[in-house]
Amino acid sequence: MSANLQMMANAIRALSMDAVQAANSGHPGMPMGMADVATVLYTKYLKYDASTPKWHDRDRFVLSAGHGSMLAYSTLYLSGYASPTIENIRNFRQLHSPCAGHPENIELEGVESTTGPLGQGLAMAVGMALAERHLNAVFGDELVDHRTWVIAGDGCLMEGINHEAIGLAGHLGLGRLIVLWDDNRITIDGSTDLSTSEDIKARYVATGWHVESCDGHDFADISTAIEAAIADGRPSLIACKTLIGKGAPNKQGTSATHGSPLGADEIAATRAELGWNYPPFEVPAEILDAWRAAGKRGEVAHGEWKIRLSTNANGAEFMRRMNGELPQSDAMQDYLASLIANPAKVATRKASEMALEALTAAIPELVGGSADLTGSNNTKTKSTGPLTRDDYAGRYVYYGIREFGMAAAMNGMALHGGIIPYGGTFLVFSDYCRNAIRLSAIQQQRVVYVMTHDSIGLGEDGPTHQPVEHIVSLRAMPNLTVFRPCDTIETAECWDLALKNTKGPSLLALSRQNLPQLRTDVSENMSAKGGYRMRAANGARKVVLIATGSEVELAMKVADALEATGQGADVVSMPSWELFDAQDASYRAAMLPGDALKVSIEAGVTLGWQRYTGNDGLNIGLDSFGASAPAEALYDYFGFSVEAIVSKIQAKLKA
């Protein structure tokens, strides 16, 4: 007996309900409802080779509705990926199983992106589709010619990020992007009628998308809709009308299947309904063989692609980019030497632009952008022409006022490979990007966030635009390296470190106001240590001043004033807490000795600085919101003056 598509789809349903039941936790409804659509996709349309999950010209598949993770685990196992194994699936949602509650790219090679926060999978897929078109424009159809597929649920389409993502995709005409919408009209609370009356298809049409509909349980109708989407030059949404929990006779079509196990009785009834007369986690040989054959469909295309790669004049350069290797270049060293020869007093946002001029000329995979603040973030260079629907070879994306969408798209670009994305906005709007920054960190992706206007020093725009709590809150995020450089040299060093960090994102917090160049030695990247002695005390050391960004200049002046009274003061510039904490204990102790008063100076909240100053130290900061006034007036008003700080230090020393 040979397996048909219905039997293959039922294998997904059975594995999904059994795994959720065994874990006593999970979401069986979506995998059971979308099993037919997934079967058509994997057996007829998706370009993949299960034996080589990271083939560079594979189609990308993103399960945006990540709560339905058993759909991903089932299709990966059935089609013959080395992982997950059936034992992994038996241990769904258990400690050390790669089959986590929501799919994680760092756990399974066949999972393209970590999803779960609804809408972000689709938004990352926009970045993947953008990366495909850019690399296609650079390297041609011979090396880059694939699609990006998404399965998304009602929640993905309701979240605000969906509006940002589809607006960008429609504007850029990303026709290789196809979204399969699980149109089951059910959320956890119940029917979607409880919360929305939106015409979703009309919204997609309005943003420049092609829209199709199909019966999500009719294999022929699913194929017809997919064929129409492939034939259209616009990004496509296919509304797949489905029954959530399809096959569960008493619960299908209801929210009871959304986020809870079906229960033993309903699973028994479902087995009878589906004609699935096999024990839990058992897939009959003929069905598994049919799935494994589907997993080998791409072997021929993969082999032909490898031949083209081996004979392509740009093959080595393509592989360099896709492997994430930086090109050999003296651009950074030459740029630093130019700064020593010609010191510059500029805002660190301008210093970032200066560094980027050198870096983007030397590193062609750097693709930048800004959320409508190009002139303020200073993210565009002479080497980065606009990336548009008419010229995908461009290297600068005008994201519009879409901070969250920008951050998620950058994640998708990094996940796709071949691009190092960076994007800018004001630091205060990191709040809008935050959950995507978190996914950058979880997914260990090299994404660079350029966040300018980093303190009350931005001045007159006032407290709504003046970040005070943002730096410390971002420092609290695991695997995110936060940099706050003090001058042109540190800014260049931080860019160098960000580009060499292949295991996580970096964020540069940059000033609006001009700052003097304090460093005169570039023989070593001192920022790599996270914190280092900018200047040593002349007299007997009584104080260690620890500062970041624009406050390092202030710390130097405070040290001068203290030295004039016979109180020796070190100045430690600490552009990155994370990198400083990574140094060995002896180095950290040498920088922050126990026999001196330690004083932190940063124009933000003081929370967290006690880890360096100790409970007996002094923390100069701003534990309130700012105000609207010129920067100089604000610094004076909030106590960031030499006189005010010296007075506090002397009072502390006397005490």
C-alpha positions as CSV (number, residue, x, y, z in Angstrom):
1,M,0.0,0.0,0.0
2,S,1.3,3.4,-0.9
3,A,0.6,6.4,1.2
4,N,-1.6,9.3,-0.1
5,L,-1.5,12.9,0.9
6,Q,-4.3,12.4,3.5
7,M,-2.4,9.7,5.2
8,M,0.7,11.8,5.2
9,A,-1.2,14.8,6.7
10,N,-2.7,12.5,9.4
11,A,0.8,11.6,10.4
12,I,1.4,15.2,11.4
13,R,-1.9,15.2,13.3
14,A,-1.1,12.1,15.2
15,L,2.4,13.1,16.2
16,S,1.2,16.5,17.2
17,M,-1.6,15.4,19.5
18,D,0.5,12.6,21.0
19,A,3.5,14.9,21.8
20,V,1.3,17.5,23.4
21,Q,-0.6,14.9,25.4
22,A,2.7,13.3,26.6
23,A,4.0,16.7,27.7
24,N,0.6,17.6,29.1
25,S,1.3,21.0,27.6
26,G,1.2,22.6,24.2
27,H,-1.0,23.6,21.2
28,P,-2.3,20.7,19.1
29,G,-5.0,22.7,17.3
30,M,-2.9,24.6,14.8
31,P,-0.7,21.6,13.6
32,M,-3.8,19.5,13.2
33,G,-5.6,22.3,11.3
34,M,-2.7,23.1,9.0
35,A,-1.5,19.6,8.4
36,D,-3.0,19.4,4.9
37,V,-1.5,22.7,3.9
38,A,1.9,21.7,5.2
39,T,1.8,18.4,3.5
40,V,1.1,20.1,0.1
41,L,3.9,22.6,0.7
42,Y,6.5,20.0,1.7
43,T,5.7,17.4,-1.0
44,K,5.2,19.7,-4.0
45,Y,6.5,23.3,-3.6
46,L,9.1,23.8,-0.8
47,K,12.7,23.6,-2.2
48,Y,14.7,21.8,0.4
49,D,17.1,18.9,0.9
50,A,16.5,17.2,4.2
51,S,20.1,15.8,4.2
52,T,21.6,19.3,4.0
53,P,19.4,21.7,6.1
54,K,21.7,24.7,5.5
55,W,21.9,24.5,1.7
56,H,22.3,28.2,0.9
57,D,19.8,28.2,-2.0
58,R,17.0,26.4,-0.1
59,D,13.6,27.9,0.3
60,R,13.2,29.4,3.8
61,F,10.2,28.2,5.8
62,V,9.1,30.2,8.9
63,L,6.5,29.0,11.3
64,S,5.3,32.4,12.5
65,A,2.6,30.8,14.6
66,G,5.3,29.3,16.8
67,H,2.9,27.9,19.4
68,G,2.1,25.3,16.8
69,S,5.7,24.1,17.0
70,M,4.7,20.4,16.6
71,L,3.9,21.2,13.0
72,A,7.6,22.1,12.5
73,Y,8.9,19.1,14.5
74,S,6.6,16.7,12.7
75,T,7.5,17.8,9.2
76,L,11.2,17.9,10.0
77,Y,11.2,14.3,11.4
78,L,8.9,12.9,8.8
79,S,10.8,14.3,5.8
80,G,14.1,12.9,7.0
81,Y,16.0,15.7,8.8
82,A,18.6,14.2,11.1
83,S,17.0,16.1,14.0
84,P,14.6,16.0,15.7
85,T,14.4,12.2,16.3
86,I,11.3,10.5,17.3
87,E,12.8,10.3,20.8
88,N,13.2,14.1,20.8
89,I,9.5,14.4,19.9
90,R,8.5,12.0,22.6
91,N,10.2,14.4,25.0
92,F,8.5,17.5,23.5
93,R,8.8,20.5,25.8
94,Q,11.0,18.6,28.2
95,L,14.5,19.7,29.5
96,H,17.3,19.2,27.0
97,S,14.9,18.1,24.2
98,P,15.5,20.3,21.0
99,C,11.7,20.2,20.6
100,A,11.1,23.3,22.7
101,G,7.7,24.8,23.3
102,H,8.3,27.2,20.5
103,P,10.8,26.5,17.7
104,E,14.4,27.7,18.3
105,N,16.9,28.1,15.5
106,I,19.8,27.3,17.8
107,E,18.3,23.9,18.7
108,L,17.5,22.5,15.3
109,E,19.1,23.2,11.9
110,G,15.9,22.8,10.1
111,V,14.3,25.7,12.1
112,E,15.0,28.9,10.3
113,S,14.0,31.3,13.0
114,T,13.0,31.3,16.7
115,T,9.3,32.2,16.8
116,G,6.7,32.5,19.5
117,P,6.1,36.2,20.0
118,L,3.3,36.5,17.4
119,G,3.9,38.4,14.2
120,Q,7.7,38.4,14.5
121,G,8.1,35.3,12.4
122,L,6.3,36.9,9.5
123,A,8.3,40.1,10.0
124,M,11.6,38.2,10.0
125,A,10.5,36.4,6.8
126,V,10.2,39.9,5.2
127,G,13.9,40.3,6.0
128,M,14.7,36.9,4.6
129,A,12.8,37.7,1.4
130,L,14.6,41.0,1.2
131,A,18.0,39.3,1.7
132,E,17.2,36.8,-1.1
133,R,16.3,39.6,-3.6
134,H,19.4,41.6,-2.6
135,L,21.8,38.6,-3.0
136,N,20.0,37.6,-6.2
137,A,20.7,41.1,-7.6
138,V,24.4,40.8,-6.7
139,F,25.0,37.1,-7.6
140,G,22.3,36.3,-10.1
141,D,19.8,33.4,-10.5
142,E,22.6,30.8,-10.7
143,L,23.4,31.1,-7.1
144,V,20.4,32.8,-5.5
145,D,16.9,31.8,-6.6
146,H,14.5,30.8,-3.8
147,R,11.3,31.7,-2.0
148,T,10.3,32.4,1.6
149,W,7.3,30.7,3.0
150,V,5.4,31.5,6.2
151,I,2.6,29.8,8.1
152,A,0.9,32.5,10.2
153,G,-2.1,32.5,12.4
154,D,-4.8,35.0,13.3
155,G,-2.6,36.4,16.1
156,C,0.3,37.0,13.8
157,L,-1.9,39.1,11.6
158,M,-3.5,41.0,14.5
159,E,-0.2,42.1,16.1
160,G,0.9,45.6,15.3
161,I,4.2,44.5,13.8
162,N,2.2,42.8,11.1
163,H,1.1,46.2,9.7
164,E,4.8,47.4,9.7
165,A,6.1,44.2,8.1
166,I,3.5,43.8,5.3
167,G,3.7,47.6,4.5
168,L,7.5,47.2,3.9
169,A,7.1,44.0,1.9
170,G,4.5,45.5,-0.3
171,H,6.4,48.7,-0.9
172,L,9.5,46.7,-1.9
173,G,7.6,44.3,-4.0
174,L,9.0,41.1,-2.4
175,G,7.2,38.7,-4.7
176,R,9.2,35.7,-3.5
177,L,7.4,35.9,-0.1
178,I,4.3,33.7,0.3
179,V,2.3,33.7,3.6
180,L,-0.1,30.8,4.3
181,W,-2.7,32.2,6.7
182,D,-4.3,29.6,9.0
183,D,-7.7,31.3,8.7
184,N,-9.4,29.2,11.5
185,R,-11.1,32.2,13.1
186,I,-10.1,31.0,16.6
187,T,-7.9,32.5,19.3
188,I,-7.3,31.4,22.9
189,D,-10.3,33.5,24.1
190,G,-12.6,32.0,21.5
191,S,-13.9,33.1,18.2
192,T,-12.1,36.0,16.5
193,D,-15.5,37.7,16.4
194,L,-14.9,38.6,20.1
195,S,-12.0,40.9,19.2
196,T,-11.9,41.9,15.6
197,S,-14.1,42.7,12.6
198,E,-11.2,43.7,10.3
199,D,-11.2,42.8,6.7
200,I,-7.7,41.3,6.7
201,K,-7.5,40.4,3.0
202,A,-8.5,44.0,2.1
203,R,-5.7,45.3,4.3
204,Y,-3.1,43.2,2.5
205,V,-4.4,44.2,-0.9
206,A,-4.2,47.9,0.2
207,T,-0.5,47.4,1.1
208,G,0.3,46.0,-2.4
209,W,-0.1,42.3,-1.7
210,H,-1.6,39.6,-3.9
211,V,-4.4,37.7,-2.0
212,E,-5.8,34.2,-2.6
213,S,-8.2,32.0,-0.7
214,C,-8.5,28.2,-0.5
215,D,-10.1,25.4,1.4
216,G,-7.3,24.4,3.7
217,H,-8.4,20.8,3.7
218,D,-8.7,20.4,-0.1
219,F,-5.3,19.4,-1.5
220,A,-6.2,20.4,-5.0
221,D,-7.5,23.8,-3.9
222,I,-4.4,24.4,-1.8
223,S,-2.2,23.7,-4.9
224,T,-4.3,26.0,-7.1
225,A,-3.9,28.9,-4.6
226,I,-0.1,28.3,-4.3
227,E,0.3,28.1,-8.0
228,A,-1.4,31.5,-8.4
229,A,0.8,33.0,-5.7
230,I,3.9,31.7,-7.4
231,A,2.8,33.2,-10.7
232,D,2.1,36.7,-9.2
233,G,4.9,39.2,-8.9
234,R,3.7,40.6,-5.6
235,P,4.1,39.2,-2.1
236,S,1.2,36.8,-1.5
237,L,-1.2,36.0,1.3
238,I,-3.2,32.8,1.0
239,A,-6.2,32.6,3.3
240,C,-6.4,28.9,4.1
241,K,-9.8,28.2,5.6
242,T,-9.2,25.5,8.2
243,L,-10.7,23.8,11.2
244,I,-8.5,24.2,14.2
245,G,-7.9,20.7,15.7
246,K,-9.1,19.0,12.5
247,G,-9.9,15.4,13.2
248,A,-10.8,15.7,16.8
249,P,-14.5,15.0,16.5
250,N,-15.7,16.7,19.7
251,K,-13.2,19.6,19.9
252,Q,-12.3,20.6,16.4
253,G,-13.2,24.2,15.4
254,T,-13.1,25.3,19.1
255,S,-10.6,27.1,21.3
256,A,-10.4,23.9,23.4
257,T,-7.8,22.6,21.0
258,H,-5.7,25.8,20.9
259,G,-3.5,25.7,24.0
260,S,-4.3,22.4,25.8
261,P,-3.9,18.7,25.3
262,L,-6.9,17.0,23.8
263,G,-7.1,14.4,26.6
264,A,-7.0,10.6,26.4
265,D,-10.6,10.2,25.4
266,E,-10.5,12.7,22.7
267,I,-7.3,11.3,21.3
268,A,-8.9,7.9,21.1
269,A,-11.8,9.3,19.3
270,T,-9.5,11.2,16.9
271,R,-7.6,8.0,16.1
272,A,-10.9,6.4,15.2
273,E,-12.0,9.5,13.2
274,L,-8.8,9.5,11.2
275,G,-8.5,5.8,10.8
276,W,-5.1,6.0,12.6
277,N,-4.9,2.6,14.3
278,Y,-1.3,2.9,15.5
279,P,0.2,3.4,18.9
280,P,1.5,6.8,20.0
281,F,4.6,8.1,18.1
282,E,4.4,5.2,15.6
283,V,4.3,6.1,11.9
284,P,3.7,3.2,9.5
285,A,6.6,2.4,7.1
286,E,4.7,3.3,3.9
287,I,3.7,6.7,5.3
288,L,7.2,7.4,6.5
289,D,8.7,6.3,3.2
290,A,6.4,8.7,1.3
291,W,7.5,11.5,3.6
292,R,11.2,10.6,3.2
293,A,10.8,10.6,-0.5
294,A,9.5,14.1,-0.3
295,G,12.5,15.1,1.8
296,K,14.7,14.0,-1.1
297,R,12.9,16.0,-3.7
298,G,15.5,18.7,-3.6
299,E,18.6,16.5,-4.0
300,V,18.8,17.0,-7.7
301,A,18.3,20.8,-7.5
302,H,20.9,20.9,-4.7
303,G,23.4,18.9,-6.8
304,E,22.9,21.2,-9.8
305,W,23.4,24.2,-7.7
306,K,26.7,22.9,-6.3
307,I,27.9,22.5,-9.8
308,R,27.0,26.0,-10.7
309,L,28.6,27.3,-7.5
310,S,31.9,25.5,-8.3
311,T,32.1,27.1,-11.8
312,N,30.8,30.5,-10.9
313,A,33.4,33.3,-10.9
314,N,31.7,34.8,-7.8
315,G,31.3,31.5,-6.0
316,A,34.0,32.1,-3.5
317,E,32.8,35.6,-2.6
318,F,29.2,34.3,-2.3
319,M,30.4,31.5,0.1
320,R,32.5,34.0,2.1
321,R,29.4,36.2,2.7
322,M,27.1,33.3,3.4
323,N,29.6,31.8,5.9
324,G,29.7,35.1,7.8
325,E,33.4,35.7,7.2
326,L,34.6,39.3,7.1
327,P,36.8,40.2,4.1
328,Q,40.5,40.8,4.6
329,S,40.9,44.6,4.9
330,D,43.1,47.3,6.4
331,A,40.2,49.8,6.3
332,M,39.7,50.0,10.1
333,Q,43.4,50.4,10.8
334,D,43.8,53.0,8.1
335,Y,40.8,54.9,9.5
336,L,42.1,54.9,13.0
337,A,45.5,56.1,11.8
338,S,43.7,59.0,10.1
339,L,42.0,60.0,13.4
340,I,45.3,60.1,15.2
341,A,46.7,62.3,12.4
342,N,43.6,64.5,12.3
343,P,41.7,64.4,15.7
344,A,38.0,65.2,15.4
345,K,35.6,66.7,17.8
346,V,32.2,65.4,16.7
347,A,29.1,63.7,18.1
348,T,29.6,60.0,18.4
349,R,26.6,59.6,16.0
350,K,28.9,61.5,13.5
351,A,31.9,59.4,14.5
352,S,29.8,56.3,13.7
353,E,29.0,57.7,10.3
354,M,32.7,58.3,9.7
355,A,33.6,54.8,10.7
356,L,30.8,53.4,8.5
357,E,32.2,55.3,5.5
358,A,35.3,53.2,5.8
359,L,33.6,50.0,6.8
360,T,30.8,50.0,4.1
361,A,33.4,50.6,1.4
362,A,35.4,47.6,2.6
363,I,32.6,45.2,3.6
364,P,30.0,44.9,0.8
365,E,27.6,42.7,2.9
366,L,26.9,45.6,5.3
367,V,23.4,46.7,4.5
368,G,22.1,49.6,6.5
369,G,19.0,51.6,7.1
370,S,17.0,53.8,9.5
371,A,13.5,54.1,10.8
372,D,13.0,57.5,9.1
373,L,15.9,59.2,10.9
374,T,18.7,58.9,8.4
375,G,19.9,62.4,8.9
376,S,19.8,62.1,12.6
377,N,21.2,58.5,13.0
378,N,23.9,59.2,10.3
379,T,23.6,55.6,9.0
380,K,23.9,56.3,5.3
381,T,27.2,56.4,3.5
382,K,28.5,57.0,0.0
383,S,28.7,53.2,-0.5
384,T,25.1,52.4,0.4
385,G,22.8,53.4,-2.3
386,P,19.0,53.0,-1.8
387,L,17.6,49.4,-1.9
388,T,14.4,49.7,-3.8
389,R,12.0,47.4,-5.7
390,D,13.8,48.8,-8.8
391,D,17.3,48.1,-7.5
392,Y,17.6,45.3,-5.0
393,A,21.4,45.6,-5.3
394,G,21.2,48.8,-3.2
395,R,22.5,48.6,0.4
396,Y,20.4,51.2,2.3
397,V,16.8,50.4,3.3
398,Y,14.4,53.3,4.0
399,Y,12.3,51.5,6.7
400,G,9.9,54.3,7.3
401,I,8.5,54.9,10.8
402,R,8.6,51.2,11.5
403,E,11.1,50.7,14.3
404,F,9.8,47.2,15.4
405,G,9.4,46.1,11.8
406,M,13.0,47.3,11.0
407,A,14.5,45.3,13.9
408,A,12.6,42.1,13.0
409,A,13.5,42.5,9.3
410,M,17.2,42.8,10.3
411,N,16.9,39.6,12.2
412,G,15.5,37.9,9.1
413,M,18.3,39.3,7.0
414,A,20.9,38.0,9.4
415,L,19.3,34.6,9.7
416,H,19.1,34.3,5.9
417,G,22.9,34.9,5.7
418,G,25.1,36.8,3.3
419,I,24.2,40.2,4.9
420,I,25.3,42.0,8.1
421,P,22.4,44.3,8.8
422,Y,22.5,47.5,10.8
423,G,19.7,50.0,11.4
424,G,19.2,53.2,13.3
425,T,16.7,55.0,15.4
426,F,16.7,57.1,18.6
427,L,17.8,55.2,21.8
428,V,14.5,56.1,23.4
429,F,12.7,54.1,20.7
430,S,14.6,51.0,21.5
431,D,11.4,50.3,23.5
432,Y,9.6,49.9,20.2
433,C,12.3,47.5,19.0
434,R,12.9,45.7,22.2
435,N,11.2,42.3,21.6
436,A,13.0,42.0,18.3
437,I,16.3,43.0,19.9
438,R,15.6,40.2,22.4
439,L,15.1,37.7,19.6
440,S,18.4,38.9,18.1
441,A,20.0,37.9,21.3
442,I,18.1,34.6,21.7
443,Q,18.9,33.6,18.1
444,Q,22.6,34.7,18.4
445,Q,22.5,36.8,15.3
446,R,25.0,39.5,14.2
447,V,22.7,42.5,14.1
448,V,23.9,46.0,14.9
449,Y,21.5,48.5,16.4
450,V,22.6,52.2,15.9
451,M,20.8,54.1,18.7
452,T,21.5,57.9,18.7
453,H,20.4,60.8,21.0
454,D,21.5,58.7,24.0
455,S,20.9,61.0,26.9
456,I,19.5,64.3,28.2
457,G,22.3,65.7,26.0
458,L,19.9,65.7,23.0
459,G,18.4,68.8,24.6
460,E,15.2,70.6,23.6
461,D,13.0,67.6,22.5
462,G,12.4,66.9,26.2
463,P,11.7,63.9,28.4
464,T,9.7,62.0,25.8
465,H,12.8,61.7,23.7
466,Q,15.5,61.7,26.4
467,P,16.4,58.1,27.4
468,V,17.3,57.7,31.1
469,E,16.4,54.1,31.9
470,H,17.1,52.6,28.5
471,I,20.8,51.9,28.7
472,V,20.7,49.9,31.9
473,S,17.6,48.0,30.8
474,L,19.3,47.0,27.6
475,R,22.4,46.0,29.6
476,A,20.2,43.6,31.5
477,M,19.4,41.6,28.4
478,P,21.5,38.4,28.0
479,N,23.7,38.1,25.0
480,L,23.3,41.7,23.9
481,T,26.5,43.8,23.9
482,V,25.8,47.4,24.6
483,F,28.4,50.0,23.7
484,R,28.4,53.6,24.8
485,P,31.6,55.1,23.3
486,C,33.1,58.4,24.4
487,D,34.8,59.6,21.2
488,T,35.8,58.9,17.6
489,I,38.3,56.2,18.6
490,E,36.1,54.3,20.9
491,T,33.2,54.5,18.4
492,A,35.4,52.9,15.7
493,E,36.6,50.3,18.1
494,C,33.1,49.4,19.1
495,W,32.1,49.1,15.4
496,D,35.0,46.7,14.9
497,L,33.9,44.6,17.9
498,A,30.3,44.6,16.7
499,L,31.2,43.3,13.3
500,K,33.5,40.6,14.7
501,N,30.8,39.4,17.1
502,T,29.2,36.5,15.2
503,K,27.2,35.1,18.2
504,G,25.0,38.0,19.1
505,P,23.7,41.5,18.5
506,S,25.4,44.7,19.4
507,L,23.9,48.1,20.3
508,L,25.7,51.4,19.9
509,A,24.4,54.2,22.1
510,L,25.6,57.5,20.5
511,S,25.5,61.1,21.4
512,R,23.9,64.0,19.6
513,Q,26.3,66.6,21.1
514,N,29.9,67.0,20.0
515,L,32.6,65.3,22.1
516,P,36.4,65.8,22.0
517,Q,38.7,63.0,20.8
518,L,40.3,61.8,24.1
519,R,42.3,58.8,22.9
520,T,45.7,59.2,21.2
521,D,46.8,55.6,21.2
522,V,45.3,53.0,18.8
523,S,47.9,50.3,19.1
524,E,45.3,48.1,20.9
525,N,41.5,48.0,20.8
526,M,41.0,49.1,24.4
527,S,37.2,49.0,24.1
528,A,37.6,45.2,23.7
529,K,38.3,45.1,27.4
530,G,35.0,46.8,28.2
531,G,36.6,49.2,30.6
532,Y,40.1,50.5,30.7
533,R,42.2,53.2,32.4
534,M,41.8,56.3,30.3
535,R,44.2,58.2,32.6
536,A,46.1,57.4,35.7
537,A,46.2,59.5,38.9
538,N,49.2,61.9,39.1
539,G,49.1,62.1,42.9
540,A,48.2,59.4,45.4
541,R,45.1,57.8,44.1
542,K,42.0,58.5,46.2
543,V,39.3,58.2,43.6
544,V,38.5,56.1,40.6
545,L,36.0,57.8,38.2
546,I,34.1,55.4,36.0
547,A,32.2,57.0,33.1
548,T,30.7,56.2,29.7
549,G,30.0,58.1,26.5
550,S,29.7,61.9,26.8
551,E,30.4,61.7,30.5
552,V,34.0,60.5,30.0
553,E,35.0,64.1,29.0
554,L,33.3,65.3,32.2
555,A,35.2,62.7,34.3
556,M,38.5,63.9,32.8
557,K,37.7,67.5,33.9
558,V,36.6,66.3,37.4
559,A,39.9,64.4,37.7
560,D,41.8,67.6,36.8
561,A,39.9,69.4,39.5
562,L,40.6,66.7,42.1
563,E,44.3,66.6,41.2
564,A,44.5,70.3,41.8
565,T,43.4,69.8,45.4
566,G,45.9,66.9,45.9
567,Q,43.4,64.1,45.5
568,G,44.7,61.7,42.9
569,A,42.0,60.3,40.5
570,D,42.0,57.6,37.9
571,V,39.6,57.8,35.0
572,V,38.2,54.5,33.7
573,S,36.2,54.6,30.5
574,M,33.7,51.8,30.4
575,P,32.1,51.6,26.9
576,S,30.7,48.1,27.6
577,W,29.7,46.5,30.8
578,E,29.4,43.1,29.2
579,L,32.9,43.0,27.9
580,F,34.3,44.4,31.1
581,D,32.6,41.6,33.1
582,A,34.1,39.1,30.7
583,Q,37.7,40.1,31.8
584,D,39.5,38.1,34.4
585,A,39.2,39.0,38.1
586,S,42.7,40.4,38.3
587,Y,42.2,42.8,35.5
588,R,38.9,44.0,36.9
589,A,40.5,44.5,40.4
590,A,43.3,46.5,38.9
591,M,40.9,48.8,37.2
592,L,38.6,49.1,40.2
593,P,41.0,48.8,43.2
594,G,39.5,48.3,46.7
595,D,41.5,51.1,48.3
596,A,39.9,54.0,46.4
597,L,36.5,55.7,46.3
598,K,34.8,54.5,43.2
599,V,32.5,57.0,41.4
600,S,30.2,56.3,38.4
601,I,29.2,59.1,36.1
602,E,26.5,58.5,33.5
603,A,23.6,60.6,32.4
604,G,21.1,58.0,33.1
605,V,19.6,56.1,36.0
606,T,22.1,54.9,38.6
607,L,20.6,51.4,38.9
608,G,23.3,48.8,38.4
609,W,26.3,50.9,38.9
610,Q,26.7,49.7,42.4
611,R,28.2,46.5,41.1
612,Y,31.3,48.5,40.2
613,T,31.3,51.2,42.8
614,G,30.2,49.0,45.7
615,N,27.7,50.1,48.3
616,D,30.1,52.6,49.7
617,G,30.8,54.2,46.3
618,L,29.2,57.3,44.7
619,N,26.8,57.1,41.8
620,I,26.3,60.3,39.8
621,G,23.3,59.9,37.5
622,L,19.7,60.9,36.8
623,D,17.0,59.0,38.7
624,S,14.2,61.0,37.1
625,F,13.0,62.0,33.7
626,G,14.7,64.9,31.9
627,A,13.4,68.2,30.8
628,S,13.2,70.4,27.7
629,A,16.2,72.8,27.4
630,P,19.5,73.1,25.7
631,A,22.0,70.4,26.6
632,E,24.3,72.6,28.6
633,A,21.5,73.9,30.8
634,L,20.2,70.4,31.4
635,Y,23.6,69.1,32.4
636,D,24.1,72.0,34.8
637,Y,20.5,71.7,36.2
638,F,20.8,67.9,36.9
639,G,24.2,68.1,38.5
640,F,26.5,67.0,35.7
641,S,29.0,69.8,36.3
642,V,32.6,69.7,37.5
643,E,31.8,71.8,40.6
644,A,28.7,69.7,41.6
645,I,30.5,66.4,41.2
646,V,33.7,67.5,42.9
647,S,31.7,68.7,45.9
648,K,29.9,65.4,46.2
649,I,33.2,63.5,46.0
650,Q,34.9,65.6,48.6
651,A,32.0,65.3,51.0
652,K,32.0,61.5,50.5
653,L,35.8,61.4,51.1
654,K,35.4,63.4,54.4
655,A,32.6,61.1,55.5
